[in-house]
């Protein structure tokens, strides 16, 4: 069994997304809710057009530039190229990402759509900043929890070095000795490039040579953390990076996301629980997926009774997530609660069209198939016109998201 990874994956410069449960937030107009639904529906159906047009690119570009003086011709060229190349929805669809809103709310910045992304075993949280105008509702930025900053800030570090070089005669007049970030933009860009190229030692060397004030910038510390993580979680560099970040930014949501993985690998299940709770507080809403993670953590800690409670809560809050049902089934098999195993299997057949074609050859069910409960379940299926008889198979084509030919061999890694 393994803990789902928590991160915001970069795909040619863009982040990905997936599912959740809508929190009841006051004072959010219906048009905001409809906009969020349209984004979800578009991506989930494989149509990138709504998301592609949802970003207010001029305002997003303004946030990327951050008020810096750029030569008009340089800015015009960047604006044209970025506006054409920034196709966020297309990236999501190509990644086969799915969207479901977790929370809609309003603060001093404006309206927000908080979403959870899941792709494979990777999970991330993104908070879209929305703005209502004459042209309708648009996205003007996106806060990425795992980086602890807006997407515009991340992209700014990628593009500003070249824009500054091309506009040098203008920008250097606007700089002051305190503008460390901009003055060292090239080095920061080199850190990012080294991280992408997995040249982690080179990246850390650049970090160590930066001015002391700049080393304490959140984004820079995150880049350092990423490089140290690349060297290994048991290295002095990783431990020092983690301690420095925790000391500089105590309670930061991105820290909880990072430390969940770290403490899980260390089998410090108590601290994993604390990180999950800290993340939940940062999200300011109830995410059923976190109960699923608590279930995994409790199971690995040998607390199956707690694990079952967490899984039942996750299913109560998000009944259409078959991943939760899979883990619940595994835990019930471990407990030899055969009556409940049958009940869950019947529900999965009804709701997700799981047909268990290889159940008699799957090691997970080796004891279950010897029970009276299994024989009764098999007999009932054989007599049902809607369910084919169980036929042992050596392979399956399950993808973890329902389907008549779904195989429960996918549960075997969880069973270890």
N, C-alpha and C positions, 0 to 999 in steps of 0.2 A: 504494500500500500504506500502511496506517496501523496504528499501535500500538493495541491494545485499551486503552480507558480503564480506569483503576483508581480505583474510588470506591465509597462505600457510599451509594447513592441514598436520599434521604428521600422517603417516600410517605405523606402525611398523618401524619407523625410516626413512621413505622416504616421499618425497613430491609429490604432484599431479599436474595436468596441464589441460588447454584447449584453446579456439579459438581466432583468431584475423585477422588482415589484414597485408599483407607484405608491408613494407616500401621500397621504391626504394633507395637502398644504392649502392654507387659506389664501384668499386674495390673488389667485392665479386665474386670469380670464380663460374662457373656453377657447379662444383663438390660439393661445399659447399651448394649451393641451392638444389641440388639433394639429398644430405645427409639429409638436413632438411626435405625435402618432404618425404623421405623414413621413417624417424622417425614418422612423422605425420600419414602417410598412415598405417604404422604397428599398431600403438596404436589405431587409429580410426577404424580399421578393427577387433580389438580384438586379434591381434597377438603380443605378447610381445617380440618375438625373436630378432628383430632388435634393440630395445632399450636395451634389456638385454646385447647384445654383443657390444653395442655402447660405453659403458664406458671403458676407458683404466684403468683397475683396479690397475695395479702396480703403475701408476703415481698418480691415485686418492688416493691410500693408502699412497704414499709418502707425499702428501699434508695433509692427516689426521695426520700422525706422526709428520710432521713439523720439521724435522731435529733432533728430540730428539733421544738420544742413547737408543736403546732397545736391550736386549739380543737376539742374533741370533735365539735361539730356541723359544723364546717368539714371536718374530716378524714372524717367519716362521709359527707358529701355528695360529696367528691372520690372516696372509695373506691368508692361506688356507681356514680358516673358513669364512672370509669376502668375499673372491672371490666367494665362493659357495653360500653364503647367500644373497649377495647384488644383487637382481634381480629386478631392478628398473622398467623395463617394465612390469613385472608380477604384481607389486603393482598397476601400473597405470591401467592396464586392469581390475584387480579385483575391482578397484574403479569406473570402467566405465567412466574414464576420457577421454577427447578428446583433441587433440592437433591441433593447427594451428599457424603458425609462425607469429609473429608481426613485427620482425625486424631482418635483418642480417647485420652485420657490422664487421669492423676490428679495433682494437686498439693495443696498445703496448704489450698487453698480447697475442693477437692472434685473431682468428675469434670467433664471438659470434652468438648465436641463441637465441633471446629474444622471449619468448612465454607467452601467457596468459592462465591461468588455470581457468576453471569454472566447478564446480561440485555442482549441486543443485543451491543454491543461494550464494555459496562461490566462491570468485575470488582471484587469486593470479598471481603474475608475477615472472617468473624464467628466468635467463639468463645463458644458457649453454656456457661454455668455450670450444671451439673446437681446436683441434690440428691436423695438417696434417703431416703424417709420412710415413715410408715405408709400414706400415700395413694399410694405408688408413686414413680416417678422423675418429677421436675418440673424445669422450667427456672426459675431464679431471677434470671438476668441474662444479658447478652450483651455481650462486649467487641468493639468495632468498631475494626478496625485503622486505618482511615483517619482516624478522629477521635482515636485513642489513648486512648479512655476507654470506660467501660461505658455501655450504653444508658440505664441508670437515671440516670447523671450528666447525660447530655444532656437527658433528659426533665425532670430536676429543674430545670434552668435555665428550661424552658418553663413549668412549673406553679408553682414556688415563689414568684414575685413576687406572684401573686394570692392564694395561700394565706397569705403573710406579711401582705399588706394586710388580709385578712379576720381574721387572728389577731393583729393588731398589738399589742394590749394584753398578749398573752402573750409573743410572740416578742421584742419589744424588751427584755424583762427578761433574756433568755438571751444577748443579743448583747454582745460586748466590742469594743473598738477594733480588735482583730486580725481580726475577722470581716469583712474587706474584701469577700469574695465575696458574702456575704449582704447587706451594707450597700449594695452597688452592683448588686443583682440586677435592678432596673428598667432600669438602663443596659445591662447585659449582655443583657437581653431585647430592648431596643431595637436593639442591634447585630444580633442574630439576625433581627429583623423587617426591618431595612434590607437585610440580605443577601438575604433571601427576595424582597424587593421590588426587588432590584438597585440599591438606593441605596448604592452602594459607598463613595462619598466621605463620605456621612453616617456610615456605619458606622465608617470609619477615623477620622473626627473624634471619635467617641465613644471609640474605643480610645485615641487620643492624650491624652484628658482623664482617663483612669483613673489611679489611684495606681500608682506604679512597681512595687510588689510584685505587684499584680494583673495588670499587663501581662505578667508572666512566667509566669502560669498557663497550662498547656498548652492547655486548652480555649479560653481567650481568645485565645491566639496563633493557634490554628487558625481561629477566627472572623476574626481579622485577615487571616490568609493567604488565606482564602476571598474576602474583600472585595478584597484586593490583586490576586488572580488575576482577579477580575471586571473590574478596570481594564485588565488586559492583562499578559502575561508579559514584555513589554519595558519596562514602566514602572519607575521608581525605587522605587515603593511595593512592587511585587512582589519585586524583587531584595532590598530591605532586609528585608521580611518573611521571605523564605526564609533569608537570612543570619542573622537574629536567632534564628529557630527552630532552625537547625542548630547555632548556638553554644550555645543554652540547653539543647537536648535532643539532643546528638550520639548517633547510632545509633538513634534512635527509629524503630520500624517504620513509623509513619504518614509519616515524612519520606521514606523510600524510595519509598512509594507515590506521593507527590506529585511527587518529583523524576524519576521515570520519565517522566511526561508532559512535564515541563519540558525535560529533556535530549533527549528524543525530538524535540520541536519545534525544539530548537536543533541537531539533527543531531549531537549529541555522543554517538556510539554507544558509545564506550568507557565513559562514565559511566553510560549506560543499562545496560550489562552489569553494572557495579558495583552499581547500585541493585537490579537483579534478584537478584543474589547476596546483598545485604544483606537483602532481603525474605525470601529462602529461609532464611537463618539465623534470622530472627525467627520464621518459621513453625515452625522446628525439625522439618521434614519435607520430603520431596521431592514437589513439586507438578508434574505433567507439563505443566500449562499454562504454567509458567515456562520450560520448554524450548521451547514453542511461541513464546513471546514472544522468547526468545533467537534462535529461527529467523528471525522477522520482522526483528529488529534486525540480525542478521548479513547477511541478504539485502540490506537497505537500505544496509549498509556495503560492499556489493560482495564479501562473503565467502560465496559460494554453497556452497562445500564445507562450511564450518562450519554454515551454515544447514541443509543436508541432514542433517548429523549430529544437530543439535538436534531436527529434526523426526522423524527416525527414533527418537530416544530418547523423545520425547513419545508417539509412536504405540505404542512398546513398552510404556510404562507405562499408557497409556490407549487401548487399541485401538478402543474404541467411540465415540471423538470424531471425527466426520467433518470437523470444522473443520481438524484437523491434516492429514488426508488431502488436503483441498482445497489447502492451502498447499504440501504436498509435491508435488502434481501440477503446480502452477504452476512451482515451482522446477525440476522435471524437464523441463518444456517449455522453460524458459529455457536449460537445459543441452543441449537437443536429444537427450536420452537417451530415444529413442523406445521402446526395448524396455521400459524401466522405466515409461514413461508408460502403455503398454498394460497392464503388470502391475498398476499402481495402479488403473487404470480398471476392470479386471476384478474386483479386490478390492472396489472401491466398489459395483460392480453387485451383487456377491454379498452383501456385508455391509450396504449401505445402500440398495440398490434404485435407485441412480442409473442412468438410462437414456440420458442425453446426447442428448436429442431435437434440440437446436439446435447440435450440435457443428460442423456444416459452415458455420454462419453466424457463430459466435463468433470474434472476432478473435484471441483467445488461441490458438486451434488452427489458425490459418491456414496455418502451415507443416506441422504434423503431418498434416493431411488430404491432403497431397501425397505422403506417404511410403508405402513398401511395408508398413510395420508397420500403418498405419491401414487400408489396403486389406484386409489379412489379417484384422484385427480386425473390420472391417465385414462381410466375407464370413462370418466365423464367427458373427456375430450374426444375419445373415440366415438362416443354416441352423439356428439354434437355436430350438426350439419355445418356449423360455422368454423369449426376448428379441425384441422387435419390431425390424424393420429400422430403420436410421437414416433419419430423414426431416427434412430441414432445416426449422426453424421460426423465426419472427421473434421469438417471445416465449416465456417460460418462467414456471413458477410455483414455482421452487425457493425454499425457505426456509432452506437451510443446515442442515437437520436430516433429510436423506434424504427419499425419496418418489419414486414412479415417474415423476413429471413434472418432477423437479428440473432446473433450468436452470443451465448453467455460465456464463451471463452474469454471475452473481454474482461470478465470479472476476475480471472485468475491472477493478474498482477495485484489486484486489491486483496486477494486471499492470502498472499504470502506474508 
